[in-house]
Amino acid sequence: MTQFQTDDRVRPLKLNFAERIQNRLKKMAAPGEEDVEPPSSIPKLVHQVFLDALEERATDVHIDPEKDFLCVRFRIDGILRDVALIPSRHAAQFMGHIKSLVDINPTPALKPVYGSTVYTIEDNEIYLRVTCAPTIQGEKISIRVLEPKRMRYSLEELGLNPDQKEMIDGWLENMNGMVLVSGATGSGKTTSLYALLHELKRLNRSVITIEDPVEYRIEGVSQMQVNEARGITFSEAVRTMLRLDPDFLMVGEMRDRASAEAALAASATGKVLLSSLHSRDAAGTVTTLRNLGIHDYEIIAALELVISQRLIRRLCDKCRKQIETPSEDKRWLEAIGIDAPKESWTGVGCEYCRDTGYRGRIGLFEIWKVDEAANHSILKRSDEKSLRAALRKSGTPTLLEDGLAKAAEGITSIQELRRVSSYGFGITHH
């Protein structure tokens, strides 16, 4: 095997993982460090990377610089997998071609730069969002791969349990105020927002969005993209949206005070507003809004529903099985005050799941209907811990409780819950 196929630091999921990349690299390798193929083969290599990423369901492609090579990694089901090494003699052309696809200057970046494009693979259109940044090892590139065909547009497919689905259906029947979808980066917030948009589309109403950037195009929805270079800021886009006589508005993400104030201004007009933001859990949403400079009276005037979520890996349904609960899982559950079950589910590993025991992901949800008691607590300046305690007292299931229910059904594993919790994704029990 050549250096392109294996390395102490490269852990492919199987020997022929990313097979197209490996085959292309072998054709470009020759004795004496000379190319068998001309530099025109670099675009073919880049294409093979995207082709393999699509085949392996990767959501992100990372190109990491090392001393003598570039390491290509795919993020699959939330986990980074090393897939190939590209020799340093091809590095500049390889990186330059990726950047040229998204209209970024192909010379090494001296500061972070961004770009995006629509890329066609075997009659499939995918959206590539590219970030380049200088590091002490060299230039790093991260590519978000967005495939519209993979989007789940049904609320049922997201992983909501019947009670959670009923709460959202209740809001859809009596829509008012603002709905926020909260969670960490990569927790599926955009997917949930788009699923809600598809529900709203069925009502034959006007739906307009402001996004930065537009990640997926939705038929029947008017989507605006923020472009500050052309004067299209969040606040200007909101003013324009309101003149277009919409029934429903979506502000893609509250990232700063300007976008948060724009969203609140839209909601204050009486329009139904959907948006997302980063927070640890449902109660943490109030803290995030406060940190963005939103006053408590503005929060209670607008906020109707909070959907807090995380993504967790699904057990492979081809090889999952029940076993005696491992001692480390028992210790973890006992440490957070939960009785460990005698048996639990695990994934053995098979060809279908690339010997990982997992395939695909599902959402964990905590849904908070903001009622009068919650509004009173917010106005009293109750801190996040107090709001969280009140939520538990009201019987709202936590993210962890939703995860444990899914683990008991064999949808995921306790080990996976431990992994997600150890990364600080806000799965806590009270």
SEGUFI-450524 format. One record per atom (N, C-alpha, C): x, y, z; residue in one letter. Coordinates in steps of 0.05 Angstrom, whole numbers, plus 5000, padded with zeros to 4 digits. Example, Ala and Ser with C-alpha at 12.3 -4.5 7.8 and 13.67 -1.06 7.14 Angstrom:
2
526448865156a
524649105156a
526449345156a
525749555142s
527349795143s
525850015157s
***
This chain:
430
501749765000m
500050005000m
501850255000m
500950454986t
502550704984t
501950885008t
503551095010q
503151275033q
500351415031q
499151405007f
496551535004f
494351375015f
494851115020q
492650935029q
492650895059q
494950915072t
495050865101t
497251035114t
496851085139d
498851235154d
498051195184d
500051215202d
499451175230d
497251355240d
497051595228r
495051785238r
492451765223r
492351605202v
489851585185v
488351335192v
485851365199r
484251135208r
481851105191r
482150995167p
479850975149p
477750785160p
475250835153l
473050665163l
473250385152l
474350355128k
474850095116k
477050135095k
478149915085l
480449945067l
479850105042l
477450065031n
476750205007n
475050455012n
475150555036f
473750805042f
474951035026f
473351215015a
474351424998a
475951314975a
474951104963e
476450954943e
477151124918e
475351304910r
475951464887r
478351654892r
478451764916i
480751934923i
483351774922i
483351534934q
485751374934q
486651294906q
484751224889n
485451154862n
486651384847n
485451614850r
486451854837r
489251924847r
489751894873l
492451954883l
494551754873l
493751504871k
495651304861k
496451364832k
494551464816k
495251524789k
497151764788k
497051934808m
498752174809m
501452124822m
501851874833a
504351814846a
506151654828a
508751704829a
510651564812a
513351574825a
515151374818p
517851384828p
519251644821p
520951734839g
522351984833g
520752234839g
518452194853e
516752424861e
515852594837e
515452464814e
514452604790e
511552524784e
510052694773d
507252634767d
507052464742d
505352264743v
504652114719v
502752274702v
500852424716e
498952584702e
499652884705e
498753044686p
499353324687p
497753464709p
498353714715p
496853864736p
493853874731p
492953834706s
490053834700s
488553624715s
490053424727s
488753214742s
487853314770s
488753544778i
487953664804i
484953704805i
483653834785p
480753864786p
479353594789p
480453384777k
479253114779k
479453014807k
481753064820l
482152984848l
480153124866l
479853384863v
477853544879v
475053424875v
474453364850h
471753254844h
471352984858h
473552824859q
473352564873q
472852604902q
474052804914v
473652864942v
470752914948v
469553094932f
466653154936f
464852914930f
465652754910l
464052524903l
464052324926l
466452274938d
466552094960d
465152204985d
465452464989a
464052595012a
461052555009a
459952584985l
457152544981l
456352254986l
457952074975e
457351784978e
457351695008e
459151815023e
459451735051e
457751915070e
455952075059r
454152245075r
455552445092r
457852545083a
459352735099a
458053005099a
457953135122t
456753405123t
458953625120t
461453545126d
463653735124d
466053595113d
467753735098v
470353645090v
472453825102v
474353715116h
476553875127h
479153815112h
480654015105i
483253995092i
485254115112i
486753935125d
488554025147d
491454005138d
493054225141p
495854225133p
497554075153p
499353905143e
501453785160e
504153845147e
506253735158k
508953805149k
509353715120k
508653465113d
509253365087d
506853295070d
504453365080f
502053295065f
499653455075f
497453435061l
494853535070l
493253285079l
491853305101c
490153085110c
487253155104c
485952985089v
483153025082v
481452875102v
479553015115r
477852885135r
474952945128r
473252745132f
470352775129f
468952765156f
467052945160r
465352925184r
462852765177r
462652525188i
460452345183i
458952285208i
456352345209d
454752315233d
455952455257d
457152685252g
458252855273g
461152785281g
462352575270i
464952485277i
466852535254i
469252645259l
471252685239l
472752425233l
472852355207r
474252115198r
476552195179r
478952105184d
481252155166d
480951965142d
481152075118v
480651905095v
482951895074v
484652095073a
486752095053a
488952295060a
491352245049l
493552425052l
494352525024l
494552785020i
495352894994i
498153004997i
500052914980p
502853004983p
503053304980p
505053414993s
505453704994s
505953824966s
507053654948r
507553764921r
504953834906r
502753714915h
500153774902h
498553974919h
499554054942a
497854204961a
496954474951a
498854624939a
498154894930a
496054894908a
496454704889q
494454684867q
491754584877q
491854394895f
489354274906f
487754494921f
489154634939m
487754844955m
486855074936m
488555144917g
487855364899g
485455304882g
485155054873h
482854984857h
480254994873h
480254894898i
477954914915i
477055204918i
479055384923k
478455664928k
477355794903k
478455714880s
477555834855s
474655764849s
473755534859l
470955454854l
468955644868l
469855774889v
468055944904v
468956244903v
470456304882d
471356574877d
473056694899d
474656524912i
476656624931i
479356634918i
480856844923n
483556874912n
485156614918n
486256484898p
487656224902p
490256244917p
491356494921t
493856514936t
493256464966t
495356384981p
494856325010p
493556565024p
491556495040a
490056705054a
491656815078a
491657075080l
492957215103l
491057265125l
488457245120k
486357275140k
484057085132k
482257025151p
479956855144p
478356965120p
477756785101v
476056865078v
473956655074v
471756735061y
469456555058y
468456565029y
467156345021g
465956334994g
463956104993g
462356114972s
460355894969s
459755864940s
458655634932t
457955584905t
455955344904t
454655314881v
453055084875v
454754904858v
455054654866y
456854464852y
455154224843y
455654134818t
454053914807t
455653654807t
454453444819i
455753184819i
453652974810i
454152854787e
452452654776e
449452734777e
448952974766d
446253084764d
445053174791d
446653164812n
445853264838n
447053534843n
445453724852e
446553984859e
447053984889e
449454054897i
450154094925i
451154374929i
450854474953y
451854734960y
454354704977y
456454844969l
459054834983l
459455104996l
459955105023r
460555345037r
463455315048r
465255485038v
468055445043v
469155665061v
470755585081t
472155765099t
475055705098t
476755905092c
479655875092c
480856045114c
482855935128a
484056085150a
487056015152a
488756215157p
491556145161p
492056035188p
493755825190t
494555715216t
497655705216t
498855635239i
501755625240i
502855395223i
501155185218q
501954965201q
501655025171q
499955225165g
499355285137g
496355355135g
495355365111e
492555445107e
490755205111e
488655245126k
486555045131k
484055115117k
482754915105i
480154965092i
478054785104i
475754895110s
473454735119s
471154785100s
469854575091i
467754585071i
465254465081i
463154615084r
460454515092r
459154415066r
458254165066v
456954035043v
453954025049v
452454165033l
449554175037l
448154045013l
446753835018e
445353694996e
442353705001e
440853854984p
437953884989p
436553624991p
437353414976k
435953164977k
436053025004k
438053105021r
438352985047r
436653135069r
435553355061m
434053515081m
431453365089m
430853355115r
428453235125r
426353465127r
424353455111y
422353675111y
419953605128y
419853365140s
417653285156s
418353305186s
416653415202l
417153435231l
417453155243l
415952955233e
416152685243e
418952565240e
420352645218e
422952525213e
425152635230e
424652855244l
426752985260l
427452835285l
425452675295g
425952535320g
424152625343g
422152785337l
420352875358l
418652645368l
418252625394n
416352425405n
413552525402n
411452365406p
408752455402p
407952695418p
408752715443d
408052945460d
409353205449d
411853185440q
413253415429q
411953505403q
411253305386k
409953375361k
407253505366k
405853415387e
403253535394e
403553825402e
405753885417m
406154165425m
406654345401m
408154245382i
408754405358i
406154435341i
404654215339d
402154225324d
400254425337d
400254445364g
398554635378g
399354915371g
401954975369w
402755235361w
401955295332w
402255095314l
401555135286l
398555195283l
396855095301e
394055145299e
393255415309e
394955535327n
394355795339n
396855965338n
397856005313m
400456135310m
400456425319m
402456495335n
402956775342n
405656795354n
406657035356g
409257085369g
411656975354g
413756915370m
416256825360m
416956545369m
417856385350v
418856115356v
421856115352v
423356025372l
426356015370l
427155725371l
428955645352v
430255385353v
433055435362v
433755305385s
436355355397s
438055105398s
440655145399g
442554915401g
445255005393g
447154815394a
449854875386a
450154875356a
452554965346t
453154945318t
452954655309t
451654595287g
451454325277g
449354155291g
447454285305s
445454125320s
442854085305s
442854175279g
440454135263g
438354355265g
439154595274k
437254815277k
436054885250k
437654915229t
436754995203t
434754785192t
435354525196t
433554315187t
430854345200t
430754395226s
428254425240s
426754675230s
428154895226l
426855135216l
425555085188l
427054945171y
425954885144y
423654695145y
423654505164a
421354325167a
418954485176a
419254685193l
417054855201l
416055025178l
417955125162l
417155275138l
415455115119l
416154855116h
414554685098h
411754645109h
411454635136e
408854615147e
407254875142e
408555105144l
407155355139l
406455395109l
408155285091k
407555295063k
404855175055k
404054975070r
401554835064r
399154995069r
399455215084l
397255385091l
396555595070l
397955585047n
397555775026n
397856065036n
399956105051r
400656375061r
403256475049r
403856725051s
406356845042s
408556795063s
410656665056v
412956615074v
415456735063v
416756905078i
419257045070i
421456995090i
423856945081t
426056895099t
428357095094t
429857145115i
432457285113i
434557095124i
436557035107e
438556835115e
441356935109e
443256845123d
446056915119d
447856685124d
448356505104p
447256525077p
444756355074p
443456355050v
441356165044v
442555895040v
441855705057e
443155435056e
441655255037e
439055265037y
437455095019y
435255255006y
434755204981r
432555344968r
429955184971r
427855334977i
425255204982i
423155314962i
421955144947e
419955224928e
417555344944e
416555574934g
414255704947g
414955884970g
417555914976v
418356094998v
420256304986v
419656554992s
421456774982s
423756805002s
426156754992q
428556755009q
430356995001q
431057155021m
432957375018m
435557305031m
437757395019q
440457335030q
441657605039q
442657605063v
444057845073v
446557895057v
446958145048n
449358215033n
450058505040n
451658535061e
452258805072e
453758965052e
455358835034a
456858985014a
454959134995a
452559024992r
450559154974r
448359294990r
448859335016g
446959475033g
444659315043g
444759055039i
442558885049i
443358775077i
442858935097t
443458855125t
440958715136t
441158595160f
438858475172f
436558675176f
437258915186s
435259115191s
433859205166s
435459255145e
434359345119e
432659125107e
433558875109a
432058645099a
429358615113a
429358665139v
426858645154v
424858855145v
425859105141r
424059315132r
422859245104r
424559135087t
423659045061t
421558825063t
422158625080m
420358405084m
417558495092m
417458685110l
414858775121l
413258915099l
414659045080r
413159185058r
412158985038r
413158735039l
412258525020l
409758375029l
408558475051d
406058365062d
406258055067d
408157965083p
408357685089p
406457595111p
405857345112d
404357235135d
406257125156d
408457005146f
410456895164f
413256985156f
414957035176l
417657125172l
419556925184l
421956895172m
424056735185m
426656895183m
427956945205v
430557055206v
432456825213v
434156755194g
435756515196g
437056465223g
438556655233e
439956615258e
440456885272e
440056895298m
440757125314m
443657095322m
445457235308r
448257205314r
449357435331r
448057665329d
448957895343d
446658075350d
447258305362r
445058485371r
443458585347r
444758645325a
443258755302a
441258555291a
441958295288s
440058095278s
437858035298s
438558045324a
436557995345a
434558225346a
435458475344e
433658705344e
431958705319e
433058615296a
431458605272a
429258405275a
429858175287a
427857965291a
425658065309a
426458185331l
424458295350l
422658505338l
423958675321a
422358885308a
420258765289a
420958555275a
419058415258a
416858295274a
417558165297s
415558035314s
413658245326s
414658485332a
413058695344a
410858795326a
411058735300t
408958825281t
406558635282t
406758415297g
404558225298g
404857995280g
407057985265k
407557765246k
408657525262k
408157285251v
409357045263v
412257025254v
414056995273l
416856995267l
418256735276l
419956625259l
421656395266l
424556475264l
426156375283s
429056435282s
430556225298s
433156245298s
434856065313s
437056215327s
438156095348l
440456205362l
441955985377l
444356055386h
445955865401h
445255885430h
444755655442s
444355645471s
444755355481s
445155335506r
445655065518r
443154895519r
440955015526d
438454875528d
436155085527d
433755005532a
431455185529a
431755425548a
432455375574a
432655605593a
434955785584a
437055675573g
439355835564g
438656025542g
436455985528t
435556165507t
435156445518t
433956465542v
433456725554v
436156865560v
438056715570t
440656825576t
441956935550t
441756785528t
442956865503t
441657125493t
438957135495l
437557385486l
438357625503l
438657575529r
439557795547r
442357885539r
444157695533n
446857765526n
447057915499n
444957875482l
444858025457l
443658295460l
443058365485g
441958635490g
438958665489g
437558435489i
434658445488i
433558465516i
431658655521h
430558705547h
428558485554h
428158435580d
426358225589d
423458285579d
422658535580y
419858595571y
419558535541y
421758565525e
421558495497e
421458195493e
422858045510i
422857755508i
420057645513i
418757735535i
416157625542i
413957715522i
414457945509a
412458045490a
412457875464a
414757755458a
415057615433a
415157315435a
416557215455l
417256925455l
414856755462l
414256565445e
412056375449e
412956095453e
414956005438l
415755725438l
418755705434l
420055535449v
422955485446v
423255185440v
424655125418i
425354845411i
428354825414i
429254695436s
432154655440s
432854375431s
435054345417q
435754085406q
438654035404q
439353775401r
442053675395r
441753445376r
443853385362l
443853145345l
445552925357l
444552685355i
445952455366i
445952225346i
447952055346r
448051845326r
446051625332r
444851525310r
443051295311r
444651035311r
443750845326l
444850575324l
444150455297l
446050315286c
445550175260c
443449965264c
441249985249d
439049785252d
439749515240d
442049485227k
442849225216k
444449065236k
445749195255c
447549045273c
447149115303c
445149275310r
444849335338r
443849095354r
444649085379k
443648855396k
443648945425k
442148795442q
442048855470q
444148695485q
445448835504i
447548705520i
447148795549i
448648665567e
448648765595e
449849035595e
448549225609t
449549505609t
452449515619t
454349615603p
457149635611p
457449795637p
459549725653s
459949845679s
460450145677s
461850235655e
462350515653e
459750675648e
457850555633d
455250685629d
453750695655d
453850475671k
452550475697k
453650685715k
456250715716r
457450915734r
456651195726r
456551245700w
455751515690w
452851575698w
451051385694l
448251435700l
447951475730l
449351315746e
449051345775e
450151605785e
452251705771a
453551965779a
451652195775a
449752165756i
447852385751i
445052315763i
445052115781g
442552055796g
440451905781g
441251725762i
439351575747i
440051275751i
437951115756d
438350825759d
439050705732d
441150545731a
442050425706a
440350185699a
439550145674p
438149895667p
439949655667p
438849425670k
440549185669k
441649135641k
439949185621e
440849155594e
440549415578e
442149445558s
442049675540s
442949595512s
442649785494w
443149725466w
445949815458w
447149675439t
449749755428t
449849675399t
451749795384g
452149725356g
454549545353g
454249325340v
456549135337v
458449235315v
457349335294g
459049425271g
458649225248g
458149335224c
457849165200c
458549335176c
458349215152e
459149355128e
457249595123e
454749565130y
452749775125y
453550035140y
454550005164c
455250245180c
458250295181c
459750165163r
462650205162r
463950115188r
462849915201d
463949805225d
463950005249d
462250205248t
462150395270t
459950325290t
457950175281g
455650115299g
453450335297g
453950545282y
452050765279y
451750835250y
449350925243r
448851035216r
446651235218r
447251485210g
445351705212g
445151825239g
443652045241r
443252185267r
440352245271r
439652305295i
436852375303i
437052595323i
434952755325g
434852975343g
433952905371g
435153035391l
434153035418l
432853305423l
430553315435f
429053565437f
428153625466f
428053885472e
426853995496e
425054225486e
422454205490i
420654405479i
419254555502i
419454815501w
418554985523w
416355165512w
413955135521k
411755315515k
411855535537k
412555775528v
412955995547v
410256095557v
409556035582d
406956115593d
407156355611d
404956425624e
404956655642e
406856635665e
407056385676a
408956345699a
411756395690a
412456305666a
415156345655a
415656645650a
413656775639n
413957065634n
414457215660n
412957135681h
413357265707h
416157225718h
417256985714s
419956925723s
422057085708s
421557115682i
423457265665i
423457555673i
421057665678l
420857945687l
422157995714l
422157785731k
423457805757k
426457785755k
427557765731r
430357725726r
431457465737r
429757255737s
430656995746s
433056905729s
435056795742d
437456705726d
436856445712d
438756355696e
438356115680e
437855865697e
439255845719k
438955615737k
436055605748k
435055835756s
432355845767s
430255775745s
430655885721l
428855825699l
428855525692l
431255415693r
431555125687r
430054955708r
430355035734a
429054895755a
425954905752a
424955145744a
422155175740a
421055005717a
422754985697l
422054805674l
421754515683l
423654425699r
423654155709r
421154105726r
420454315742k
418154285760k
415554275744k
415554405721s
413154395704s
412854135689s
414853965690g
414753705677g
415753705648g
417053915640t
418253925613t
420653735612t
420653525595p
422953345593p
425453485583p
427653405595t
430253515587t
431353375562t
433453495551l
434853365529l
435753085537l
436853065561l
437852805570l
435552605573l
433352685584e
431052505587e
430052405560e
430052585540d
429252505513d
431352305502d
433852355508g
435952165499g
435751895512g
435151895538l
434951635552l
432551475542l
430451615535a
428051475524a
428751355497a
430351495481k
431251385455k
433151155458k
434851175479a
436750955485a
435250705494a
433150735509a
431550515519a
430150375495a
429450525474e
428150405451e
430150285431e
432750325436g
434750215418g
435250395394g
434350645395i
434850845374i
437750945375i
438750985400t
441451065404t
442550895428t
444950965438s
446050815460s
446750995483s
446950875507i
447851035530i
450751135526i
452350975513q
455151055507q
455151305490q
453351325470e
453151565453e
452251805469e
450351765488l
449551985505l
451852075522l
453551895532r
455951975547r
457752135530r
458152055505r
460052195487r
459052485482r
456452505476v
455452775471v
455652955496v
455052835519s
455152985544s
458053075550s
459952895544s
462752965550s
463853185533s
462553235510y
463453455493y
462053725501y
460653715523g
459453965533g
457154075516g
455553895505f
453353985488f
450854045504f
451154075530g
448854175546g
446853965554g
447553705552i
445753495561i
446253455591i
444553575607t
444953565636t
442353475649t
442553365672h
440253265687h
439953415712h
437553475720h
437053625745h
434953485761h
***
